Structure formats: structure tokens, C-alpha cells
Amino acid sequence: MNAVLRAARLGFLRSLIEFKQFLRNPQEIIWTVSMSLIFLIVLWFQRNSDINGVSLALLTLPGLLGMTIAQGGFSGTAGTLSYDREDGTLLRAKAIPQGMVGYLVSRVLYIIYSTLISLVILFIPSLFLINGLTDVGWLGLVTFAWLFILGFLATAPWGAIIGSVVKSSGSGWGLTFLPLAGMVAISGIFYPISALAGWLQALAQVFPVYWLGLGARSIFLPDSAALNEIGGSWRTDQTVLILSLWAIVGFLIAPRVLRHMARRESGSSMEDRKQKVLNRGY
């Protein structure tokens, strides 16, 4: 078997092992479930309100799903990679032939699994909670599946880039949370942005968060809701194009950044980071 393919296969097997450990970790499960439950509580209070005949909860759900994908890709990848730099996991992967390939495969798949858990916990109860959601059908679910994959590919490499250059594990999550919060604020992921200033509309459409929200709304909202969007349509072709461009550029840049970072990794640099973490504790 080709060395790269073998490393990718080992990375896949490792991701399954780590996901099983995730399912056995009460702290991880509680955090994941708690965030989804908070979102469900919001939807519960919105369930009996409507705007122009469309449930407010149904209007909110696509934004929550899109934001969960973006958060998993950006913050999840950055936080995991920066933590692995600090505890030596990355250094050990570097020492194994094709170890970085296996490492990246395992990490990306692991974050996909954990993000899917959040989406499932949020979506399945919503089927019984939100009127009109069951009208989506299997075609809508298949469409959401490709949106999830494309959205994750568009965000994960950029999270990996941030996670590879930060100084500590906490910084990996923090340095993605603030930009992500800013993108969410201007992207209209919970609402159409046609009412915003023109320059804000143009800026929002540069980032993948806007297109994730638009793509999710196109799946779950009635066709009439597209009249509130820019151009009065869901612009599915543009959604695919912009997310694909973010994915392609990200995967062209990320491997170079990761290889450069891996060359700089050493036992002494890892020990220095550990000492700084210990010193912050006093």
C-alpha cells in the first residue's frame, strides 16, 4: 500500500478510537449537549411566534446549524491543533514517516464526528418542536449533507492555519472565536442582510459564514423567503462556488503552514511552552 494512503488509513482508525474516547468523556459530552440544549431552549420559546406566516423557530434554526458548522471548522480545528502542539502530540507525529498525514486525517475526522453530534442533538428534537421542518424531506437532508461537508472544508483549513501559528492552546480557540463572532455579527447568518449598509453586505459576502447561513436557509425555509435575500434568490450556484474557493485556497495554504510549523517543532520548544503554562498558574 502507498505510504500516504497507509498513513491516511491509520489516521482514520485513530479518529474512531479518539471519538470513542470522546463519547466516554463526561466533560466533553456535557459541554456538547449543553450548548445544543441552550439552542433548543431558544427554539422552544420561539416556536409559537411567526413572521409573515413562517415560524420564528424555523427562521432561527438554519442560522444555528450554519454557525455550528463554522464553529467546528474554525474554532474546533484551531483549538485541537494548538493543544496538540503544546502536549507533544504534534512532535510525535512529526517523528513518524508520513505521520503528519495520519495526524491531519485523524484530527479533521474527529472534529467532523464531534460537530455531527452537535448537529444531530440540535436537529432531531427540532423535528418534533418546529412546525414545517418535516416538509424538508430526504432531498433537503441530502442537500444539507453536502452543505455540511463543503462548509467544513471551507473553514477547517483556516482553523488549522490559526492553530499552527498561535503560542498556546487557549489562544487557538480565542483567536478564532473573536473573528468568528465578528463574521456572525455582519453575515446575517440568522437573517437576510439586505437591510444592512451596502459596504457591510459586500464585506459579509466575502466570508464563508454568510454562505453557510444562506445555504441552510435555502434548504429549510419556504421558497417565498428567498425574496428577502440579496437578489431575491437563494443563489445556490454562488454558495457552492464561494465555499469551494475558500476550501481550495485553504487547502493550498494550510499544508505549507503546517509543514513550516512542524519543522520548527522540537522538544525544547515544547518544553518552553509547558513552562509558560505552568508559570501562568502561579
ROVOLO-936705 format. One record per residue: z, x, y of N, C-alpha, C, O in turn; residue in three letters. Coordinates in steps of 0.02 Angstrom, whole numbers, plus 50000, padded with zeros to 5 digits. Example, Ala and Ser with C-alpha at 12.3 -4.5 7.8 and 13.67 -1.06 7.14 Angstrom:
REM ROVOLO-936705
503905066049716503905061549775503905066049835504235071249834Ala/503545064249888503575068449947503945064550002504025067050057Ser/
This chain:
REM ROVOLO-936705
500005004249940500005000050000500005004450062500345009550065Met/499615002350113499605005850177500315006450205500715001850200Asn/500465012450234501145013850258501365008850311501945006750311Ala/500915006950356501085002250409501234995350380501704992050400Val/500804993250332500914986650301501564986650261501924981650260Leu/501704992150229502334992550191502934992150238503424988850223Arg/502884995550295503424995250344503504988250371504064985850382Ala/502934984750383502964977850408503284973250356503664968850373Ala/503124974450292503414970350239504174971450235504554966650228Arg/504384977750241505094979150241505444976050302506004973650298Leu/505084976150358505354972950418505454965450408505944962550430Gly/504964962350374505024955150359505624953850314506014949150327Phe/505714957950262506284957050217506944958150254507434954550243Leu/506944963050298507554964350337507714958450383508294956650391Arg/507194955350412507314949650456507644943850418508064940350446Ser/507454942850355507754937550316508494939050301508914934550304Leu/508634945350285509334947350272509754946350335510314943650331Ile/509504948450392509884947850454509964940550475510464938750504Glu/509464936450459509524929350476510064926050432510434921750455Phe/510104928050370510634925450327511314927450354511794923450352Lys/511374933650378511994935850409512154931750472512734930150486Gln/511634930150510511714926050569512004919250551512444916750585Phe/511744916250497511984909650476512704909850451513044904650450Leu/512944915750432513634916450408514114918750463514704919550451Arg/513844919650523514254922150578514464916150622514054913450658Asn/515104914150618515324908150656515204908750731515024903850763Pro/515314914750759515234915550831514514914250853514384910850903Gln/514034917050815513334916050832513134908650825512784905950868Glu/513364905550771513194898550759513494894050813513154889550839Ile/514124895350831514454891250882514094891750948513994886750982Ile/513884897850967513524898751030512864894951030512694891451077Trp/512484895650975511834892350970511904884850971511544881351007Thr/512374882350932512474875050928512744872350994512534866951016Val/513194876051026513494873651088512974872651143512994867551178Ser/512514877451150512004876751202511564870751189511394867051236Met/511374869751127510944864051110511324857451120511034852551142Ser/511964857351104512374851351114512444849651187512434843751206Leu/512504854751230512534853451302511894850051325511914845251364Ile/511324852651302510684849551320510644842351294510394837951329Phe/510894841151233510874834451205511324829651245511154823751253Leu/511884832151270512324827851311511964825751375512014819951396Ile/511604830551405511214828951465510704823451449510634818651486Val/510354824151393509854819151373510184812451358509884807251372Leu/510774812551331511144806351316511264802251379511164796251380Trp/511494805651432511634802151494510994799851529511014795251571Phe/510434802951512509804801151544509404795851506508904793351531Gln/509634794051447509234790151401509054783151427508524780451410Arg/509484780251468509374773451492509064773251562508974767851591Asn/508894778951589508574779251655507824780651645507624783851597Ser/507434778251691506714779551685506404780451754506674778151804Asp/505834783851755505444784951816504734782651802504384785351759Ile/504534777451839503854774551830503734772551757503194773551730Asn/504244769751726504184767251658504254772451603504184770751544Gly/504384778851621504464784151571505204786251571505494787451624Val/505494786651512506204788551506506334795251540505954800051531Ser/506874795651578507064801851611507214807251559507064813151569Leu/507504805151502507654809951449507014812851420506974818751404Ala/506494808651414505854810951388505514815651438505164820251418Leu/505624814551502505364819051553505714825851553505414830951569Leu/506354825751534506754831951535506654836151472506664842351476Thr/506564832951415506534836551351506004842051349506174847651327Leu/505374840951371504884846451369505114852651406504984858251384Pro/505444851751463505694857451501506224861251463506224867451464Gly/506674857651429507194860951389506884864951332507104870451317Leu/506384862051299506054865551244505684871751269505724877051239Leu/505314871051324504954876751352505424882251375505284888151364Gly/505984880251407506474885251430506794888851372506934894851376Met/506924885351316507214888451257506754893851228506984899151208Thr/506104892351227505614897351203505614903451248505624909151224Ile/505584902251314505564907751362506204911951358506174918151361Ala/506774908651352507404912351348507444916551284507674922251286Gln/507204913751229507194917651167506744923651172506934929151150Gly/506154922751201505684928351207505914933651256505914939551239Gly/506124931651315506334936451366507034939351350507104945251334Phe/507534935051356508224937251352508434939251282508784944251272Ser/508214935351231508404936951162508134943751141508504947651111Gly/507504945051155507204951451136507514957151174507674962351145Thr/507604956351240507884961751281508604963251260508784969151254Ala/509004958151250509704959251231509774962551164510184967051155Gly/509374960351115509414963251048509194970551047509524974751017Thr/508644972051081508394978851081508864983651118508974989251095Leu/509134981451175509584985751212510234986951174510524992351177Ser/510464981951137511064982751096510934987751040511354991951024Tyr/510334987351010510174991850955510094999150979510215003750941Asp/509905000051041509895006851069510605009651073510725015551059Arg/511075005251091511755007551103512135009051039512545013651038Glu/512005005250985512395006250924512065010950874512335012150820Asp/511465013650892511145018650849510625015850801510305019750765Gly/510535009350799510035006350754509335009050768508965010550722Thr/509175009550832508515012050851508415019350833507875021350813Leu/508945023150839508905030250821508775031150746508395035450726Leu/509105026950706508995027350633508285025150615507975027950570Arg/508025019950650507345017750636506835023150653506335024050619Ala/506985026850707506535032250728506485037750675505965040950669Lys/507025038850638507045044350590506665042850525506555047350485Ala/506475036450515506125034350454505375033950467505175031350520Ile/504955036350421504235035750431504035028350441504215024050401Pro/503675027050494503475020250514504075015650525504015009550521Gln/504645018650538505245014750546505225010150607505505004750605Gly/504885012350661504845008250720504435001950707504574996650736Met/503925002450664503524996550647503964991350612503974985450630Val/504324993650561504764989150525505304986250569505484980350563Gly/505564990450614506094988150660505834982550704506164977350711Tyr/505244983550735504984978550781504814972050745504944966650771Leu/504534972550686504374966550647505014962650632505034956550641Val/505534966150610506164962850592506484959550653506744954050648Ser/506464963050710506794960350770506424954250797506734949250815Arg/505754954750801505364949050827505454942950782505564937350807Val/505424943850716505504938250670506204935350674506294929350671Leu/506704939750679507394937350683507494932950745507824927750741Tyr/507224934950801507294930950862506904924450857507124919350883Ile/506324924650823505954918450811506374913650770506404907650786Ile/506694916150717507104911750675507674908650716507774902550712Tyr/508024912650754508594910150792508374905250846508724900450861Ser/507804906550877507544901950928507334895350895507444889950924Thr/507044895650836506864889550800507474885350784507444879250787Leu/508024888550767508644884850753508844880850814509014874950809Ile/508824883950873508994880450936508524874550948508744869250967Ser/507874875650936507394870250947507504864450899507444858650919Leu/507644865950837507754860750786508384856650803508374850550799Val/508924860150821509544856750838509444852150898509754846850903Ile/509014854150944508884850151004508404844450989508494838951014Leu/507894845750949507344841050942507504835350893507364829550909Phe/507784836850836507884831650785508344826050810508164820150802Ile/508934827450839509334821850866508964818050921509074812050930Pro/508534821550958508174818251013507694812950986507534808151022Ser/507464813650924507024808550895507374801850891507044796650898Leu/508024801850880508404795650875508694793550942508934787950950Phe/508684798050990509014796951054508534794651108508714790551151Leu/507914797051107507444795951162506894791151141506534792451092Ile/506824785851176506294781051163505614784151179505524787251231Asn/505144783251133504464785651144504324792451114503744794551109Gly/504844795951093504744802751067504394802650999504014807150983Leu/504524797450959504214797050893503464795650897503114796250847Thr/503224793750956502504792550963502094798950963501484798750959Asp/502434804650967502074811050968501664812050905501094814350908Val/501954810450847501594811050784501524818250760501744822950792Gly/501194818950702501124825550671500654830050712500764836150716Trp/500144827150743499684831150783500054834350842499924840150859Leu/500504830550873500894833250927501354838850904501434843850940Gly/501644838150845502084843350819501694849650802501944855250814Leu/501094848850775500674854750761500484858250827500474864350831Val/500324854250877500164857150943500754860950971500674866351000Thr/501354858050964501944861550988502074867950949502334872850977Phe/501884868050885501974874150845501554879850874501804885450879Ala/500924878550892500524884050921500764885750991500714891551011Trp/501034880851028501314882451093501924886951086502014891651126Leu/502334885651036502924889851023502714896951007502984901751035Phe/502234897750961502014904450941501704908150999501864913951012Ile/501254904751036500924907951092501414909551148501374914851179Leu/501874904951161502374906151213502834911851196503024915751240Gly/503014912351133503444917851112503084924551117503364929551139Phe/502454924651096502054930851101501954932851174501874938751189Leu/501944927951219501824929451289502454932051324502404935251376Ala/503044930851295503664932851327504034938551291504334942751324Thr/503994938751225504384943651187504224950951204504684954851212Ala/503584952951211503454959951227503744962051294503944967751302Pro/503764957451342504054959051407504814959751402505114963851437Trp/505114955651359505824956551346505964963251313506464966451328Gly/505514965351268505594971851234505534977551284505884982551279Ala/505074976851332504994982051383505634982851424505864988451436Ile/505924977251445506544977551483507114980351441507494984551465Ile/507154978151379507684980551335507644987851319508144991051303Gly/507034990751324506944997851308507105002451366507195008451356Ser/507144999751427507255004151485507945003351516508145007451557Val/508314998051497508974997151528509475002151499509345005251447Val/510025002951534510525008051516511045005651467511335009751431Lys/511164999151463511694996651419511484989951389511004986851411Ser/511854987851337511684981751302511764975651347511374970951344Ser/512284975651390512394969951435511834969251485511654963751505Gly/511554974851506511014974751556510384971451528510004968351565Ser/510264972051463509664969251433509634961751443509104959051460Gly/510204958351434510214951151444510234949451518509884944951541Trp/510634953251556510714951751627510074952651667509934948551711Gly/509694957951653509094959351692508514954551675508024954351711Leu/508584950851621508074945751607508314938851629507904934551645Thr/508974937751630509224931151649509054929351721508824923851735Phe/509164934151767509034932651838508294931351852508134926451885Leu/507834935751828507124934151838506924927651805506524923851832Pro/507204926251745507034920051710507284914051749506934909051755Leu/507894914551777508164909051818507724907951879507604902251898Ala/507474913451909507034912751966506374909351947506124905151983Gly/506084911351890505464908351867505554900951851505124896851866Met/506134899251820506274892251805506334888251869506104882551873Val/506654891151920506764887651983506124885652018506074880352048Ala/505614890052015504994888652051504434886152006503904884052031Ile/504544886251941503984884851895503874877451883503344875551857Ser/504354873251902504274866151887504284864851813503954860251789Gly/504674868851775504684867851703504984861051685504854858351632Ile/505394858251731505684851651720505314846151759505484840251753Phe/504834848051799504494843051842503834846051866503764852151868Tyr/503354841951885502734844551913502864848051980503304845952018Pro/502494853251995502624857152056502134855352112502094858852162Ile/501774849952103501264848052153501564846452221501214846652271Ser/502224844952224502544843452288502794849752323503004849252381Ala/502784855452290503034861552321502504864552369501924862552369Leu/502734869352409502274872752455501714876152415501824878252358Ala/501134876652446500554879352411500664886452385500444888052329Gly/501004890652424501104897552402501584897952343501524902352300Trp/502074893152340502524892952283502154890552220502274893052165Leu/501704885752229501304883452173500884889252144500844890152083Gln/500574893052188500164898652166500594903852130500384906552079Ala/501184905352157501634910352127501874908052059501874911952011Leu/502064901652053502324899051990501804899551934501964900851877Ala/501164898451952500634898451902500454905351876500064906051829Gln/500744910451906500634917251882501044918451818500834922251775Val/501624915251813502104916851760502034912051700501834906351708Phe/502204914451640502124910351580502594904451577502454899551542Pro/503164904651613503644899151610503324892551633503434887351603Val/502934892951687502594886851711502154883851657502164877851645Tyr/501764888051624501284885651575501624883051512501364878551479Trp/502204885951496502594883251440502824876151455502794871651413Leu/503074875151517503284868451536502714863551538502774857951513Gly/502144865651566501554861251569501304859651499501144853851484Leu/501274864651455501044863551387501494858751349501254854451312Gly/502154859451358502624855051324502564847951351502604843151312Ala/502484847151417502404840451445501774837051419501754831051407Arg/501234841051410500604838151386500674835351316500294830951296Ser/501154837951278501254835751209501684829551205501534824951167Ile/502214829351245502724824151236502674818351285502954813051273Phe/502334819351341502294814051391501644810151383501144812751357Leu/501634803851406501014799951403500474802951447500624806651494Pro/499844801451431499284804251468499304802551543499074806451584Asp/499594796851559499634794851629500054799551671499964799951732Ser/500524803151639500954807851676500574813751702500804817251747Ala/499974815051675499574820751697499354819951770499184824851803Ala/499344813851796499134812551865499604815951914499414817151972Leu/500224817451892500714820651936500634828251937500954831651978Asn/500214830951893500144838151887499604840651936499214836751963Glu/499584847151946499064850251987498384848751957498274850051897Ile/497924846151996497264844451971497234837951933496704835851912Gly/497814834651924497834828251890497674828651815497464823651786Gly/497764834551784497624835251713498124840251682498484843751718Ser/498124840551616498584845051580498324852151578498714856751563Trp/497694853251590497404860051592497584864151529497834869751534Arg/497444861151472497624864451409497264871051400497564875951376Thr/496624871251418496244877551410496554883151452496614888751429Asp/496764881551513497064886551555497744888751528497934894551534Gln/498114884051499498754885651468498664890951414499034895851412Thr/498184889751370498044894451316497824901251345498034906451320Val/497394901051396497134907251425497684911351457497744917351444Leu/498094908351500498604912151536499134914851488499324920651494Ile/499364910851441499854913251393499564918851350499914923651333Leu/498934918151332498604923351292498554929851331498654935251303Ser/498394929451396498354935451437499034938951441499074945051436Leu/499564935151451500234938151453500394941451386500704946851385Trp/500194938351331500324941251265499934947651255500204952651232Ala/499294947551272498864953451261499094959351303499174964851278Ile/499204958151368499434963551412500124966051390500244972151390Val/500554961551371501224963551348501204967951287501554972951283Gly/500784966151238500744970051177500344976451185500394980951143Phe/499964977051239499644983351255500144988251287500114994251274Leu/500584985651328501054989851365501684991351324501914997051323Ile/501954986351289502594987051255502614992751204503094996651205Ala/502114993651160502154999251112502185006051146502545010451122Pro/501825006851202501855013251238502545014451267502815020051262Arg/502835009351296503505010051324504015011451269504455015651277Val/503955007951213504425008851157504355015851127504855018951110Leu/503735018251120503645024951092503945030251139504265034951117Arg/503855029251204504145033951253504905033751249505235038951251His/505175027751244505905027051239506165030151175506685033351175Met/505805029151119506035031851055506035039551056506475042651025Ala/505555042551091505545049851094506145052551132506375058051118Arg/506405048651178506975050951217507645049551183508165051951205Arg/507625045651129508245044051094508495050051054508105053451020Glu/509135051251059509455056651020510175054851008510445050251039Ser/510485058550964511195057250950511625058251012512105054551023Gly/511465063251052511865064651112511795059151164512295057251196Ser/511175056551174511085051251223511435044851201511715041251242Ser/511425043551136511775037651110512525038351120512865033551138Met/512785044351107513505045551115513705044951189514245042351204Glu/513285047251234513425046451305513495039151324513945037251361Asp/513045034951298513085027851314513715024651285514025020451318Arg/513905026751225514515024151195515125025951237515575021851247Lys/515145032151262515705034351302515745030451368516295028851391Gln/515165028851397515165025051459515435017951446515795015151487Lys/515245015151388515505008551371516265008751362516615004251386Val/516505013951327517225014651316517595015651382518145012851392Leu/517295019551427517625020951491517665014651533518135013751573Asn/517175010251526517195003951564517754999451541517964994851577Arg/517995000751480518524996551453519214998251480519684994551470Gly/519265003851515519925005951541519945005051616520455006551648Tyr/
